[in-house]
Amino acid sequence: MKRWLFHMILAMVLALSAPAVSFAQTLDEAARQAARQHDAKVLSAHTVQEGKQRVHVIKLLTSKGVVMTVRITVKRS
């Protein structure tokens, strides 16, 4: 149980401290970049509207078995 909690906290810290993956225009590009940056596999990816911004939400499974979510703001054209 303690190990699971440690992994969850570590995943949250990494997700919050990681630099934005860079502004990506497409969901597919953002998912590929996030997977490469975190050495992970994409579990799911979708785009949401938050106020005036669109945000790609990508759920990843790292090579260490940690599930993390990366949020990438879509650059306006």
N, C-alpha and C positions, 0 to 999 in steps of 0.2 A: 504494500500500500504506500509506504513512504517513497519507494522508487517511482511509482506511478505519479505521485504528487510532484516529485522532483522533476520528472520529465515534462509534466504539464507546465510547471513554472518556467522551466528552461525554454520551452517552446514559446511561451508568451513573451518572455524577455527577448528572445531572438527575433520574434515577429515585430516587436515594438522598437527594437534597436536597429534592425536592419534598414539600410537606406532603401528608399523607394527603388524598385527594380529599374527604374527609368520610365519615363512616360511612354507608354505603348499605345498605339492606335487601336489595334484589334485585340480581341479577347484571346485569340489563338497565339499571337505574339507574346502577350503578357504571360500566358500560361507557360509557354516554352521558356521564357526568360526566368520566371520564378522557379521552375523546376531545375534549371541549370544552376542558378544562384544558390539554391539550397540543397543541391544534390538529392533531389526528391522526385517522386512520381506524382502526377496530377490526379487527384481523386475526383474533383469537380471544379467547374468554373462557370461563372455567370456574371452578368453586368447588372448593376442596380443604379437607380437614380437617387441621389441624395441632394435635395435642394436643387441647385443649378448645376451640380457636378454629376458626371457619370463615373462609377467606380467598378473596376473589375474585382470580383471576389473569387480567390483561387484557393481551394483546399488542397494541401499537399501531404504526402506521406514520405517522411525522410528516410534515409538509409538506416537510421537508428530506430525506426519504428515509431517516430513521433508524428502525430497529425498536427499540422499547423495551418493557419489561414493567413493569406497575404492579401492585402488590399492595395490596389494600384489605381490612382486617379487617372482618368483618360484625358489626354491633352486635347484641348480644343483646336479645331483646324482653322 
